[in-house]
Amino acid sequence: MFKEGVQDQLDKLDRELVGLVPVKKRVKEIAALLVLDKMRRKLGFETAVPSLHMCFTGAPGTGKTTVAVRMGQILAKMGYSRRGHVVLATRDDLVGQYVGHTAPKTKEMIKKAMGGVLLVDEAYYLYNAANDRDYGQESIEILLNVMENNQDDLVVALAGYKDRMDQFFSYIPGMMSRIGNHIDFPNYSAEELVQIASVMAGQLEYDIDDTAYPVFQEYISRRMELPYFSNARTVRNAMDRARMNSAIRTFERYAINGENGGVCSVSDLKSIKAEDFQVLLDDILNADMDKRIFA
């Protein structure tokens, strides 16, 4: 695992993804199978390429795309894929609007993904149970054929909410039978989302003040109860807003008010303070107050 660089990819996964212990465990198990399979082949043992098609289930922002990228790189390191790149596709990328449009679109996305991983997000939208003439069925049939006949050069990963993916598989049992690896991504806890914010800040070379963390945790705890919460994506959006608030605060302090002769320090450029998160929290608190007033 060290010689082929697989361990390096697993270490990157540990660094990049907070929590998700069962996901990381499953990825390591798949990596171990690939390593041992390659060793057996080198020794002349009978072997067969394991089914590498995957299904990732979980809410948005739980790391599914990140894991797909790491899996692609692991497969490339082990010689199971030529390039190891990931091509992300949705229904709009695969399904056409008129007769004869779907097959070329689906085949074009497959062509782009050959030698790597085709990640189909919200794959259940390919099938419309209410319309047996829906063009998505044609795309599914092409994918099934490629998953069966080109599994040595393409890994197909389907992603989406677990309950909807289970329903999708009940309609398309042939898809279920071709997928050998099912990985469920749990939602993050508020504490893990705070850790993710810290990691994001470090990657962007920002320093979050110690006093800012409790404010952010209260914000994220309340945000988790609201619609359209998307785990790490929501954290990323919050960090973008906090960075903007920090920039506005620093600009007003030095450029407009002329403090210190208009010269700011490096720490000012890197600092995210409690007040930068407080603006986000106030938005939620004010919205909640408005709801109670007009209820």
C-alpha positions as CSV (number, residue, x, y, z in Angstrom):
1,M,0.0,0.0,0.0
2,F,2.9,2.3,0.6
3,K,4.8,1.4,-2.5
4,E,1.9,2.0,-4.8
5,G,1.0,5.3,-3.1
6,V,-2.4,4.0,-1.9
7,Q,-1.6,4.8,1.8
8,D,-0.9,8.4,0.7
9,Q,-4.4,8.7,-0.8
10,L,-5.9,7.2,2.4
11,D,-4.0,9.7,4.5
12,K,-5.2,12.5,2.3
13,L,-8.8,11.3,2.8
14,D,-8.3,11.3,6.6
15,R,-6.9,14.9,6.5
16,E,-9.6,16.2,4.1
17,L,-12.7,14.6,5.6
18,V,-13.6,15.2,9.3
19,G,-15.4,12.3,10.9
20,L,-17.1,9.8,8.5
21,V,-15.4,6.9,10.2
22,P,-17.6,4.2,8.6
23,V,-17.0,5.7,5.2
24,K,-13.2,5.8,5.6
25,K,-13.3,2.2,7.0
26,R,-15.1,1.0,3.9
27,V,-12.7,2.8,1.5
28,K,-9.8,1.2,3.3
29,E,-11.4,-2.2,3.0
30,I,-11.8,-1.7,-0.8
31,A,-8.2,-0.5,-1.0
32,A,-7.0,-3.6,0.9
33,L,-8.9,-5.9,-1.5
34,L,-7.3,-4.2,-4.5
35,V,-3.8,-4.4,-3.0
36,L,-4.1,-8.1,-2.2
37,D,-5.7,-8.9,-5.5
38,K,-2.8,-7.3,-7.3
39,M,-0.3,-9.3,-5.2
40,R,-2.1,-12.5,-6.0
41,R,-2.0,-11.7,-9.7
42,K,1.8,-11.1,-9.5
43,L,2.2,-14.5,-7.9
44,G,0.1,-16.2,-10.7
45,F,-2.9,-17.0,-8.6
46,E,-6.3,-17.3,-10.2
47,T,-8.1,-13.9,-9.7
48,A,-10.8,-11.8,-11.2
49,V,-11.3,-8.0,-11.2
50,P,-13.8,-7.3,-8.3
51,S,-16.9,-5.3,-9.0
52,L,-15.8,-1.7,-8.5
53,H,-19.1,0.0,-9.4
54,M,-20.3,1.9,-6.3
55,C,-23.3,3.5,-4.7
56,F,-22.9,6.5,-2.4
57,T,-25.9,7.4,-0.3
58,G,-26.3,10.4,2.0
59,A,-27.4,14.0,2.2
60,P,-25.7,16.8,0.2
61,G,-22.3,18.0,1.5
62,T,-21.3,14.8,3.3
63,G,-18.2,14.2,1.2
64,K,-19.4,11.9,-1.6
65,T,-17.6,13.7,-4.4
66,T,-14.4,13.9,-2.3
67,V,-14.4,10.1,-1.7
68,A,-15.1,9.5,-5.4
69,V,-12.0,11.5,-6.3
70,R,-9.9,9.6,-3.8
71,M,-11.2,6.3,-5.0
72,G,-10.4,7.2,-8.6
73,Q,-6.8,8.0,-7.6
74,I,-6.5,4.8,-5.7
75,L,-7.8,2.8,-8.7
76,A,-5.2,4.6,-10.9
77,K,-2.4,3.8,-8.4
78,M,-3.3,0.2,-8.4
79,G,-3.6,-0.1,-12.2
80,Y,-7.4,-0.7,-12.2
81,S,-8.0,2.5,-14.2
82,R,-5.9,4.3,-16.7
83,R,-6.5,7.9,-15.6
84,G,-8.4,7.8,-12.3
85,H,-10.2,11.1,-13.0
86,V,-13.8,11.7,-12.0
87,V,-16.6,13.0,-14.3
88,L,-19.7,14.3,-12.5
89,A,-23.0,13.9,-14.3
90,T,-26.6,14.6,-13.6
91,R,-29.8,13.8,-15.5
92,D,-29.4,16.9,-17.6
93,D,-26.0,15.7,-18.8
94,L,-27.3,12.2,-19.7
95,V,-30.9,12.6,-20.9
96,G,-32.0,14.4,-24.0
97,Q,-35.1,16.4,-24.7
98,Y,-36.3,14.6,-27.8
99,V,-36.1,11.3,-29.7
100,G,-32.5,10.4,-30.7
101,H,-31.0,12.9,-28.3
102,T,-30.3,10.8,-25.2
103,A,-28.0,8.1,-26.6
104,P,-25.4,10.6,-27.9
105,K,-25.5,12.6,-24.7
106,T,-25.0,9.6,-22.5
107,K,-22.3,8.1,-24.7
108,E,-20.4,11.4,-24.7
109,M,-20.3,11.5,-20.9
110,I,-19.2,7.9,-20.8
111,K,-16.5,8.7,-23.3
112,K,-15.3,11.5,-21.1
113,A,-15.2,9.2,-18.0
114,M,-13.5,6.2,-19.7
115,G,-10.4,5.3,-17.8
116,G,-11.8,6.8,-14.6
117,V,-15.0,7.2,-12.6
118,L,-18.4,8.4,-13.8
119,L,-20.2,9.8,-10.8
120,V,-24.0,10.2,-11.4
121,D,-25.4,12.5,-8.8
122,E,-29.1,12.0,-7.8
123,A,-29.2,9.0,-10.1
124,Y,-32.9,8.3,-9.3
125,Y,-33.9,11.2,-11.5
126,L,-32.9,9.1,-14.5
127,Y,-36.0,7.0,-14.0
128,N,-39.5,8.4,-14.1
129,A,-42.0,5.8,-12.8
130,A,-45.0,7.9,-13.9
131,N,-43.9,7.9,-17.6
132,D,-42.7,4.7,-19.2
133,R,-41.7,6.7,-22.3
134,D,-39.4,8.9,-20.4
135,Y,-36.0,9.2,-22.2
136,G,-34.2,8.5,-19.0
137,Q,-34.8,4.8,-19.5
138,E,-32.6,4.8,-22.6
139,S,-29.8,6.3,-20.7
140,I,-30.1,3.7,-17.9
141,E,-30.0,0.9,-20.5
142,I,-26.8,2.3,-22.0
143,L,-25.2,2.6,-18.5
144,L,-26.2,-0.9,-17.7
145,N,-24.5,-2.2,-20.8
146,V,-21.3,-0.2,-20.2
147,M,-21.2,-1.3,-16.5
148,E,-21.3,-4.9,-17.7
149,N,-19.1,-4.8,-20.7
150,N,-16.6,-2.1,-19.8
151,Q,-16.0,-2.6,-16.1
152,D,-12.3,-3.0,-16.7
153,D,-12.1,0.6,-18.0
154,L,-14.9,2.5,-16.3
155,V,-16.2,2.7,-12.7
156,V,-19.8,4.0,-12.4
157,A,-20.7,5.5,-9.0
158,L,-24.3,6.4,-8.3
159,A,-25.1,9.0,-5.6
160,G,-28.2,10.3,-3.8
161,Y,-30.4,10.1,-0.8
162,K,-30.6,6.5,0.6
163,D,-34.4,6.1,0.5
164,R,-34.6,7.4,-3.1
165,M,-31.7,5.2,-4.2
166,D,-33.4,2.2,-2.6
167,Q,-36.6,2.9,-4.5
168,F,-34.6,3.4,-7.7
169,F,-33.0,0.0,-7.3
170,S,-36.4,-1.6,-6.8
171,Y,-37.4,-0.3,-10.3
172,I,-34.0,-1.2,-11.9
173,P,-32.8,-4.4,-10.3
174,G,-30.2,-4.9,-13.0
175,M,-28.5,-1.7,-11.7
176,M,-28.4,-3.0,-8.1
177,S,-26.9,-6.4,-9.2
178,R,-24.0,-4.6,-11.0
179,I,-22.9,-2.5,-8.0
180,G,-20.6,-4.3,-5.6
181,N,-19.9,-1.5,-3.1
182,H,-22.5,0.4,-1.2
183,I,-21.3,3.2,1.1
184,D,-23.6,5.3,3.3
185,F,-22.5,8.8,4.3
186,P,-23.9,9.9,7.7
187,N,-24.7,13.6,8.4
188,Y,-22.1,15.5,10.3
189,S,-22.7,16.6,13.9
190,A,-22.5,20.3,14.9
191,E,-19.1,19.6,16.5
192,E,-17.7,18.0,13.3
193,L,-19.0,20.9,11.3
194,V,-17.1,23.3,13.5
195,Q,-13.9,21.2,12.9
196,I,-14.6,21.4,9.1
197,A,-14.8,25.2,9.4
198,S,-11.4,25.1,11.1
199,V,-9.9,22.9,8.4
200,M,-11.4,25.2,5.6
201,A,-9.9,28.3,7.4
202,G,-6.5,26.6,7.6
203,Q,-6.6,25.8,3.9
204,L,-7.3,29.4,3.0
205,E,-4.7,30.7,5.5
206,Y,-7.2,32.3,7.9
207,D,-7.1,32.2,11.7
208,I,-10.4,31.8,13.5
209,D,-10.2,33.5,17.0
210,D,-11.0,31.2,19.9
211,T,-13.9,33.4,20.9
212,A,-15.4,32.9,17.4
213,Y,-15.9,29.1,17.6
214,P,-18.8,29.2,20.2
215,V,-20.6,31.7,18.0
216,F,-20.1,29.6,14.9
217,Q,-21.3,26.5,16.7
218,E,-24.5,28.2,17.8
219,Y,-25.1,29.4,14.3
220,I,-24.5,26.0,12.7
221,S,-26.7,24.3,15.3
222,R,-29.6,26.6,14.5
223,R,-28.9,26.4,10.7
224,M,-29.1,22.5,10.9
225,E,-32.8,22.9,11.9
226,L,-33.7,25.0,8.9
227,P,-34.5,23.9,5.3
228,Y,-31.9,23.4,2.6
229,F,-29.1,22.5,5.1
230,S,-26.2,20.8,3.2
231,N,-23.6,19.8,5.8
232,A,-20.1,20.9,4.6
233,R,-21.5,22.9,1.8
234,T,-23.4,25.1,4.3
235,V,-20.2,25.5,6.3
236,R,-18.4,26.6,3.1
237,N,-21.1,29.2,2.4
238,A,-20.8,30.4,6.0
239,M,-17.1,30.6,5.8
240,D,-17.4,32.7,2.6
241,R,-19.7,35.1,4.4
242,A,-17.5,35.3,7.4
243,R,-14.5,36.1,5.2
244,M,-16.5,38.8,3.5
245,N,-17.5,40.2,6.9
246,S,-13.8,40.2,8.0
247,A,-12.9,42.0,4.8
248,I,-15.6,44.7,5.3
249,R,-14.5,45.1,9.0
250,T,-10.8,45.5,8.1
251,F,-11.5,47.8,5.1
252,E,-13.7,50.1,7.2
253,R,-11.2,50.2,10.0
254,Y,-8.1,51.0,8.0
255,A,-9.2,52.4,4.6
256,I,-12.2,54.4,5.6
257,N,-11.4,55.3,9.3
258,G,-7.7,55.6,8.6
259,E,-6.7,53.8,11.7
260,N,-2.9,53.3,12.0
261,G,-2.4,55.5,9.0
262,G,-4.3,53.1,6.8
263,V,-1.8,50.3,7.3
264,C,-3.2,46.9,8.4
265,S,-1.2,44.0,9.7
266,V,-0.8,40.4,8.3
267,S,-2.9,39.2,11.3
268,D,-5.7,41.5,10.3
269,L,-5.7,40.0,6.8
270,K,-5.9,36.5,8.3
271,S,-8.3,37.0,11.2
272,I,-11.9,35.9,11.5
273,K,-13.5,37.1,14.7
274,A,-16.6,36.3,16.6
275,E,-18.4,39.3,15.2
276,D,-17.9,38.0,11.7
277,F,-20.0,34.9,12.6
278,Q,-22.3,36.9,14.8
279,V,-23.8,38.6,11.6
280,L,-24.8,35.2,10.3
281,L,-26.3,34.2,13.7
282,D,-28.2,37.4,13.9
283,D,-29.8,36.8,10.5
284,I,-31.2,33.5,11.8
285,L,-32.3,35.0,15.1
286,N,-34.1,37.9,13.4
287,A,-35.8,35.6,10.9
288,D,-37.0,33.5,13.8
289,M,-38.3,36.6,15.6
290,D,-40.1,37.7,12.5
291,K,-41.8,34.3,12.2
292,R,-43.1,34.5,15.8
293,I,-44.3,38.1,15.4
294,F,-46.3,37.3,12.2
295,A,-47.5,33.8,13.3
